[in-house]
Amino acid sequence: MNARRLLLAAAAICALWTMPVQAYLHLGFDTGAGTVRLHWVDSPVRWRATERGADHVTVAQFQDALARAFATWQAVPTASIAFQFGGFTAAEPFVDDGESVLGFQEEPDLDRVLGATTFIIDDETGEIVEADVFFNSAFAWSTAPGGEADRVDLESVALHEIGHFVGLGHSAIGETEPRPTGGRRVLGSGAVMFPIALARGITSDRLLQPDDIAGVSVLYPDGAFTERSGVIRGRVRRGAGGVPGAHVVAFNPATGALVGGFALGDDGVFQIRGLSPGPHVIRAEPLDDADVESFFSRAEVDVDFQVTFYDRLAVAPPGGAGPAFDVMVRPK
């Protein structure tokens, strides 16, 4: 097996992952023969916690918060991924030791990074061999049931990092505004996998959103998920050309669910999978609510166009894809 280590920083956040992102929400890379997605083959996936807490967080509280976050992903009824706690360890994250370790490490120089996830993978198949997660103990953390106003909620960040742990990339469903001192403040988040963390004390990211659920279900479908869900596909165009990197969102009026995807490649082709069958409102928008590097490494992502709604409802049929269509956008 050819092994490779990748680093993906997440949460509130510095983007350190530099490989191209697979369509939809999944992490992947180009093998030369095509793009493969990062994924675990064997389930349950065994994980371990370090024997070290942090200020205001005991070792037991740390493990409990992690266990709740793993249980939340495992409880998705349309996904088949499962996890198993393998006990505490003196090992550290980011050591190539065959163990998937989650633990606190103090990194004051990483003053925008709450946590990060790395992988050892098979660089031909995308199989995850080992994944480690660190949480930056330079921040003030909390495990309080209702959160604490001046501290970061550990379970929320753990839920985000475990999304990466299983192979999910960042979601672009969220709204932000620039801070006067730099960076961006989250006004609203429609996915746990949004790359910018909510404010301290907020615990709403302990719950997965439809976008997160669709992403993990497509990557690890249960027995009937593919047959029960639908696909919407098309192309984002400006004139005769495609719009690479456009964010495309499908809104289900019947359920209120928002599920997103990206237009990849110079032709602007997109595909949104894992949708509840039925009609959807389609919106194409530029990636301007977070750093583009949180989603793509490629510099040619196009953000110079107006938010555009497709002029018809797009139908996701059960077990397949509807007819492809073009979303025509205009420059800003």
C-alpha positions in Angstrom: 0.0 0.0 0.0 1.2 3.5 -0.8 0.6 5.7 2.2 0.3 9.5 2.2 -0.4 11.9 5.1 -2.7 14.8 4.5 -3.5 17.8 6.8 -6.9 19.4 7.0 -7.5 22.3 9.4 -11.1 22.9 10.3 -13.5 24.8 12.5 -12.7 28.5 13.0 -10.3 28.1 10.8 -7.2 28.1 8.6 -7.4 26.1 5.4 -4.3 23.9 5.1 -5.5 21.2 2.8 -4.3 21.8 -0.8 -5.7 19.0 -2.8 -8.7 19.4 -5.2 -12.1 18.7 -3.7 -14.3 15.9 -5.0 -17.8 17.0 -6.2 -20.4 17.4 -3.4 -19.0 17.5 0.2 -16.3 14.8 0.1 -12.5 15.0 0.4 -10.6 13.5 -2.5 -7.6 13.6 -4.7 -6.5 13.0 -8.3 -4.7 9.8 -8.9 -4.1 10.5 -12.6 -6.6 7.9 -13.6 -9.5 9.9 -11.9 -10.5 11.4 -8.6 -11.1 9.1 -5.6 -12.8 10.0 -2.3 -11.3 9.5 1.1 -13.3 6.8 3.0 -13.0 4.2 5.7 -13.4 0.6 4.5 -13.9 -1.2 7.8 -16.6 -0.3 10.3 -16.8 0.3 13.2 -13.9 2.7 13.1 -11.8 2.5 16.3 -10.7 5.7 17.9 -8.8 6.6 21.1 -8.5 9.7 23.3 -5.4 11.1 24.9 -4.8 10.9 28.6 -4.8 14.7 28.9 -7.5 17.2 29.4 -7.3 21.0 29.2 -8.1 24.0 31.4 -11.7 23.6 32.5 -12.0 20.2 30.8 -11.1 16.9 32.5 -10.0 13.8 30.7 -13.4 12.2 31.4 -15.3 15.3 30.1 -13.1 15.3 27.0 -13.9 11.6 26.2 -17.6 12.1 27.0 -17.8 15.0 24.5 -16.0 13.1 21.8 -18.2 10.0 22.4 -21.4 12.1 22.0 -20.1 13.6 18.8 -19.2 10.2 17.3 -22.6 8.9 18.4 -24.4 11.8 16.6 -22.7 10.8 13.2 -23.4 7.1 13.9 -27.1 7.8 14.5 -27.7 9.1 11.0 -30.3 6.6 9.9 -29.4 6.7 6.2 -25.6 6.1 6.7 -23.8 2.9 7.7 -20.6 4.3 9.4 -20.1 3.2 13.0 -17.4 3.9 15.6 -15.9 2.2 18.7 -14.0 3.8 21.5 -10.6 2.0 22.0 -9.6 3.5 25.3 -7.3 6.2 26.5 -3.7 6.4 25.2 -0.5 8.2 25.9 0.1 8.5 22.2 -0.2 11.9 20.5 -2.2 13.0 17.5 -0.3 13.2 14.2 2.1 10.4 15.0 2.1 7.6 12.4 1.4 4.7 14.8 -1.6 2.9 13.3 -4.0 4.4 15.9 -6.6 7.1 15.3 -6.0 9.5 18.2 -7.9 12.6 19.3 -6.4 14.9 21.9 -5.6 18.4 23.1 -2.3 20.1 22.0 -1.4 23.7 22.8 -0.6 25.6 19.6 -0.8 29.4 20.5 0.7 30.4 17.2 -2.3 28.9 15.4 -4.6 31.6 16.8 -7.4 30.9 14.3 -7.3 27.1 14.4 -9.6 25.4 16.9 -8.8 21.9 15.6 -7.3 20.0 12.7 -7.6 16.5 11.2 -4.9 14.5 9.4 -5.1 11.3 7.6 -2.9 8.4 6.6 -4.4 7.1 3.3 -3.9 4.6 0.6 -3.0 7.0 -2.2 -4.4 4.7 -4.9 -7.8 3.8 -3.4 -8.5 6.7 -1.0 -8.9 4.2 1.9 -8.3 6.0 5.3 -5.8 3.9 7.3 -5.5 6.3 10.2 -7.0 9.7 11.1 -5.9 11.9 14.0 -7.5 15.1 15.4 -6.1 17.8 17.6 -7.9 20.4 19.6 -6.0 23.6 20.4 -5.8 24.0 24.1 -4.7 27.6 23.6 -8.4 28.3 23.4 -10.8 28.3 26.4 -13.1 25.2 26.0 -16.3 24.1 27.6 -18.3 20.9 27.9 -21.2 22.5 29.9 -24.6 21.2 28.7 -25.8 24.7 27.8 -22.5 26.1 26.8 -20.6 29.0 28.5 -20.6 32.5 27.0 -16.8 33.0 27.0 -15.7 29.5 26.0 -15.7 27.4 22.8 -18.1 24.4 22.8 -16.0 21.3 22.5 -18.8 19.0 21.3 -19.6 21.3 18.4 -16.0 21.5 17.2 -15.6 17.7 17.7 -18.7 17.1 15.6 -17.2 19.2 12.8 -13.8 17.5 13.0 -15.3 14.0 13.1 -17.1 15.0 9.8 -13.6 15.5 8.4 -12.5 12.3 10.1 -15.0 10.3 8.0 -14.1 12.1 4.8 -16.3 15.1 4.5 -15.1 18.5 3.3 -16.4 21.9 4.1 -20.0 23.0 3.3 -20.7 26.4 2.0 -24.2 26.7 3.5 -23.9 29.7 5.8 -23.9 33.5 5.9 -21.1 35.7 7.3 -20.0 39.3 7.5 -16.5 40.8 7.7 -15.2 41.7 11.2 -13.6 45.1 11.6 -10.5 43.5 13.1 -10.3 40.9 10.3 -11.8 37.5 9.6 -15.5 36.9 9.3 -18.4 36.6 11.8 -21.0 33.9 11.3 -24.6 35.3 10.9 -26.1 31.9 10.3 -24.9 28.4 9.6 -26.9 25.7 7.7 -24.3 22.9 8.2 -22.0 21.6 10.9 -19.3 21.4 8.2 -19.4 25.2 7.5 -15.7 26.2 7.8 -16.2 29.1 10.3 -17.2 28.3 13.9 -20.1 29.9 15.6 -19.5 32.4 18.4 -18.4 31.2 21.9 -21.1 29.8 24.0 -23.3 28.7 21.1 -24.2 24.9 21.1 -26.4 24.7 18.0 -23.7 23.0 16.0 -24.1 19.9 18.2 -26.9 18.9 15.7 -26.3 17.8 12.1 -28.2 19.6 9.4 -29.6 18.2 6.1 -26.4 19.0 4.2 -24.3 17.1 6.7 -26.6 14.2 6.7 -26.8 14.0 2.9 -23.0 14.1 2.7 -22.3 11.2 5.1 -25.1 9.2 3.6 -23.8 9.5 0.1 -20.3 8.5 1.3 -21.5 5.6 3.5 -25.0 4.7 2.2 -27.2 2.3 4.1 -28.7 -0.5 2.1 -31.5 1.4 0.5 -30.4 5.0 0.6 -29.3 5.2 -3.0 -32.6 3.9 -4.2 -34.6 6.2 -2.0 -32.7 9.4 -2.8 -32.4 11.5 -5.9 -29.8 13.5 -7.9 -30.0 17.0 -9.4 -27.4 17.8 -12.1 -26.6 20.6 -14.4 -24.2 23.3 -15.3 -23.6 26.9 -14.1 -22.9 29.1 -17.2 -22.1 32.7 -17.9 -22.6 33.1 -21.6 -21.0 30.2 -23.4 -18.5 29.4 -20.7 -18.8 27.5 -17.4 -18.4 29.0 -13.9 -15.9 26.9 -11.9 -16.3 26.9 -8.2 -19.9 28.1 -8.1 -21.8 27.0 -5.1 -25.2 25.4 -6.0 -27.9 24.9 -3.4 -31.0 22.8 -3.6 -33.9 23.9 -1.4 -36.7 21.5 -0.7 -39.9 23.5 -0.1 -41.7 20.5 1.4 -39.1 19.9 4.1 -37.1 23.1 4.3 -33.9 21.2 3.7 -30.9 22.9 2.1 -28.3 20.6 0.4 -25.4 22.0 -1.5 -22.8 21.1 -4.1 -20.2 22.8 -6.3 -19.7 23.4 -10.0 -16.3 21.8 -10.7 -14.2 22.0 -13.7 -14.0 24.8 -16.3 -17.4 23.7 -17.8 -19.2 24.5 -14.5 -20.9 21.1 -14.2 -22.5 20.3 -10.8 -24.2 17.3 -9.2 -26.1 17.3 -5.9 -26.8 13.8 -4.6 -28.6 12.4 -1.6 -31.8 14.6 -2.0 -35.2 13.7 -0.9 -37.2 12.9 -4.1 -39.3 15.8 -5.3 -39.1 19.4 -6.6 -36.3 21.7 -5.5 -35.5 25.4 -5.8 -32.0 25.8 -7.2 -29.7 28.8 -6.3 -26.2 29.4 -7.7 -24.0 31.8 -5.8 -20.3 32.8 -5.5 -18.1 31.4 -2.7 -17.9 34.7 -0.9 -18.9 33.8 2.7 -15.6 32.2 3.6 -12.1 31.9 2.2 -12.1 30.1 -1.1 -9.2 28.1 0.1 -11.5 26.5 2.7 -13.1 24.7 -0.2 -10.7 24.6 -3.1 -7.0 24.9 -3.8 -7.4 26.1 -7.3 -6.9 29.8 -7.8 -9.3 30.0 -10.8 -12.5 29.7 -8.8 -14.9 32.3 -10.2 -16.7 34.5 -7.7 -17.5 37.4 -10.1 -21.2 36.7 -10.7 -24.6 37.5 -9.1 -26.7 35.1 -7.0 -29.1 33.5 -9.4 -32.2 31.3 -9.0 -33.0 28.7 -11.7 -36.3 29.8 -13.3 -38.0 26.4 -12.8 -38.3 23.8 -10.1 -35.7 21.0 -10.5 -37.1 17.5 -9.7 -34.9 14.8 -8.0 -36.4 11.4 -8.9 -36.0 8.5 -6.5 -33.1 6.3 -7.3 -31.7 8.4 -10.2 -31.0 11.8 -11.7 -33.4 14.2 -13.4 -32.6 15.9 -16.8 -29.5 18.2 -16.7 -30.2 21.9 -17.1 -28.2 25.2 -17.2 -28.3 27.9 -14.6 -27.4 31.1 -16.5 -25.7 33.8 -14.3 -24.6 37.4 -14.9 -21.4 39.2 -13.8 -21.6 41.3 -10.7 
